[in-house]
Amino acid sequence: MPWESSSIQDSCNKLTFHDPVGWAAAALLPCSPAPLLPRYDLPMQDLRSRRADLILLVVTGALHLVFENVLHRKGAFLAAAAVVWTVWLVRRFREEPDLLRSWGLGSAAFRPAFLLGMAVTLPAAAALWFIGRLLGNMPPPEGFLAVLAVYPLWALIQQVALNGILARGLATWLPRPAVPAAAALLFSLAHTPDLLLMGLTFLGGFIWVSIYLRWPNIWGLVPCHAILGTVAYYAILGRDPWQELLAPLLGHLAGLL
């Protein structure tokens, strides 16, 4: 196998796994990491099931763009998609009771996924925050902490879609090195037509999938996704999800009660 060549393995042996550079290099080089970051192979799953999950996700994403940007019937589509996915996942759980663990919603590989994710997330978030100050978007308004607190729920859904379904499905068709770019491209296209948001999601998707393919744990990536997503919305996009989504939702729920 190519990653067993002496030249690459020599490079791996020279890595220092007590700093972010070493962690990042470990994720990119096809070699066995040091004991701090043990290697975990992706759990195997029936290829037909993986590909069916992938196809359904891609079709859902494509139809979402049509219903949102062309037909302007996003609400009706989301309701229908929720029903379809609920039925599909019930069927999948019956076929594969250990599906959540195979997606990466277990304890295996949490520590290396979280450490490497944070090694990338914290300096990236600091850079976004600094850029946001230059753009006049930071410091953020009062709703920032509330958005940061609830964003992990949305990050969890996106990470399951991006890594648990999309990346794992693409890995059944594409060579492993091509999966991060392919998954990141599809992830960014789901955010059409906002070009700036598409660029941000491509970069984030590429990093998260690269980490996941070596250490497949979604729980470790959720806080990283939540931090970067929250900071990016306020600092770079200049948008306030609290005013756009959460405050109106809470007001609607209060009216129902």
C-alpha positions in Angstrom: 0.0 0.0 0.0 1.3 3.5 -0.8 1.0 4.8 2.8 3.4 2.0 3.9 6.3 3.4 1.8 9.4 4.3 3.9 9.5 7.9 2.7 6.0 8.7 3.9 6.4 6.7 7.1 9.7 8.5 7.8 7.8 11.8 7.5 5.1 10.5 9.9 7.7 9.5 12.4 9.0 13.0 12.5 5.7 14.5 13.3 5.1 16.1 16.7 1.6 15.3 18.0 1.6 17.7 20.9 0.9 20.8 18.7 -1.8 21.8 16.1 0.7 21.4 13.2 1.4 17.8 14.1 -2.3 17.1 14.4 -3.1 18.7 11.1 -0.3 16.8 9.4 -1.5 13.5 10.9 -4.9 14.1 9.3 -3.5 14.8 5.9 -0.6 12.3 5.7 -1.7 8.7 4.9 0.1 7.2 7.8 -0.4 5.8 11.2 -0.5 8.6 13.9 1.4 8.5 17.2 -0.4 7.0 20.2 -2.0 10.3 21.2 -4.1 10.2 18.1 -4.8 6.5 17.4 -6.1 5.6 13.9 -9.7 4.4 13.5 -10.9 3.0 10.2 -14.3 3.8 9.0 -16.8 1.0 10.1 -18.0 -1.1 7.2 -21.6 -1.0 6.1 -23.5 -2.6 3.3 -22.6 -0.7 0.1 -26.1 -0.6 -1.2 -27.4 1.0 2.0 -24.7 3.6 2.0 -25.3 4.5 -1.6 -29.1 4.6 -1.1 -28.6 7.0 1.8 -26.3 9.2 -0.4 -28.7 9.2 -3.3 -31.6 10.2 -1.1 -29.6 13.0 0.5 -28.4 14.4 -2.8 -32.0 14.3 -4.3 -33.3 16.0 -1.1 -30.7 18.7 -1.4 -31.3 19.4 -5.1 -35.1 19.5 -4.6 -34.6 21.9 -1.6 -32.8 24.4 -3.8 -35.6 24.2 -6.4 -38.4 24.6 -3.9 -36.7 27.4 -2.0 -35.2 29.5 -4.9 -37.5 28.7 -7.8 -40.9 27.6 -6.6 -40.7 29.4 -3.3 -42.5 26.6 -1.4 -39.8 25.9 1.1 -42.2 25.2 4.0 -44.2 22.6 2.1 -41.1 20.9 0.9 -39.5 20.7 4.4 -42.7 19.1 5.7 -42.7 16.5 3.0 -38.9 15.8 3.3 -39.3 15.4 7.1 -41.9 12.7 6.5 -39.8 10.9 3.8 -36.7 10.9 5.9 -38.5 9.8 9.1 -39.9 6.7 7.2 -36.5 6.1 5.6 -34.5 6.2 8.9 -37.0 4.0 10.7 -36.4 1.4 7.9 -32.6 1.9 8.1 -32.6 1.5 11.9 -34.5 -1.7 11.6 -32.0 -3.0 9.1 -29.0 -1.8 11.0 -29.6 -1.3 14.8 -26.0 0.0 15.2 -26.5 2.7 12.5 -25.8 5.6 14.8 -22.5 4.2 15.9 -21.5 3.4 12.4 -22.2 7.0 11.5 -19.8 8.1 14.2 -22.2 8.9 17.0 -20.4 6.8 19.5 -17.4 7.2 21.8 -14.7 5.8 19.6 -12.2 8.4 18.2 -13.9 11.2 20.1 -10.7 12.6 21.6 -8.6 12.8 18.5 -11.5 14.2 16.4 -12.2 16.8 19.0 -8.6 17.8 19.6 -7.8 18.2 15.9 -11.1 19.9 15.3 -10.4 22.4 18.0 -6.8 22.9 16.9 -8.2 24.2 13.6 -11.4 25.8 15.0 -9.9 28.1 17.6 -7.4 30.0 15.4 -9.9 30.0 12.5 -12.6 31.5 14.8 -10.1 34.1 16.1 -9.2 35.1 12.5 -12.9 35.4 11.5 -13.6 37.5 14.6 -10.7 39.8 13.7 -12.0 40.1 10.1 -15.4 40.8 11.5 -14.1 43.7 13.5 -12.5 45.2 10.4 -15.8 44.8 8.6 -17.6 46.5 11.5 -19.7 43.4 12.3 -18.0 42.6 15.7 -18.4 42.6 18.6 -21.7 40.7 18.1 -25.1 41.7 19.5 -26.7 40.2 22.6 -28.2 37.2 20.8 -24.7 35.8 20.0 -24.4 33.5 23.1 -28.0 32.2 22.6 -27.2 31.3 19.0 -23.9 29.7 20.1 -25.8 27.6 22.7 -28.4 26.2 20.3 -26.2 25.9 17.2 -24.9 22.5 18.2 -28.3 21.0 17.4 -28.1 22.3 13.8 -24.4 21.4 13.6 -25.3 17.8 14.7 -27.8 17.4 11.8 -25.4 18.9 9.3 -22.5 16.7 10.5 -24.6 13.6 10.2 -25.6 14.6 6.6 -22.1 15.7 5.6 -20.0 12.9 7.2 -22.4 10.2 8.3 -24.2 10.0 5.0 -22.4 12.1 2.3 -18.8 11.3 3.0 -19.4 7.7 3.8 -21.5 7.3 0.6 -19.0 9.0 -1.6 -16.2 6.7 -0.1 -17.9 3.7 -1.7 -17.4 5.3 -5.2 -14.4 7.6 -5.0 -10.8 7.1 -4.0 -10.4 8.1 -0.3 -8.2 11.2 -1.1 -11.0 12.6 -3.4 -13.8 12.3 -0.8 -13.1 15.5 1.2 -13.2 17.8 -1.9 -16.2 16.1 -3.4 -18.2 16.1 -0.1 -17.2 19.8 0.5 -18.3 20.8 -3.0 -21.8 19.2 -2.6 -22.0 20.7 0.9 -21.3 24.1 -0.4 -23.7 23.7 -3.3 -26.5 23.1 -0.8 -26.0 26.7 0.3 -26.6 28.2 -3.2 -26.9 31.0 -4.2 -25.0 32.8 -1.4 -21.5 32.7 -2.8 -19.8 33.9 0.4 -21.6 31.2 2.4 -20.7 28.6 -0.2 -17.1 29.4 0.1 -17.1 29.2 3.8 -19.0 25.9 3.8 -16.6 24.4 1.3 -13.6 25.2 3.5 -15.3 24.0 6.6 -16.6 20.9 4.9 -13.2 20.0 3.5 -11.6 20.2 7.0 -14.4 18.3 8.8 -14.5 15.5 6.3 -10.7 15.2 6.3 -10.8 14.7 10.0 -13.7 12.4 9.9 -12.2 10.0 7.4 -9.3 9.3 9.7 -11.2 9.6 13.1 -14.9 9.1 12.4 -16.6 10.7 15.4 -19.3 13.2 14.8 -19.6 14.3 18.5 -16.0 15.6 18.4 -16.8 17.8 15.3 -20.1 19.2 16.5 -18.7 21.9 18.8 -16.1 22.9 16.2 -18.9 23.3 13.6 -21.0 25.3 16.1 -18.3 27.7 17.0 -17.2 28.4 13.4 -20.8 28.6 12.2 -21.9 31.1 14.8 -18.8 33.3 14.4 -19.0 33.2 10.6 -22.6 34.2 10.6 -22.0 37.3 12.7 -18.5 38.3 11.7 -18.3 37.5 8.0 -21.9 37.3 6.8 -23.1 40.1 9.0 -26.3 38.2 9.8 -28.0 37.7 13.2 -29.6 34.2 13.4 -31.2 35.2 16.6 -33.3 38.0 15.0 -33.8 36.1 11.8 -34.9 32.7 13.2 -34.8 32.1 16.9 -36.6 35.2 18.2 -39.5 34.9 15.8 -39.7 31.1 16.5 -39.9 31.7 20.3 -42.5 34.4 19.7 -44.6 32.1 17.7 -44.3 29.3 20.3 -45.2 31.8 23.1 -48.3 32.8 21.1 -49.4 29.2 20.9 -49.1 28.8 24.6 
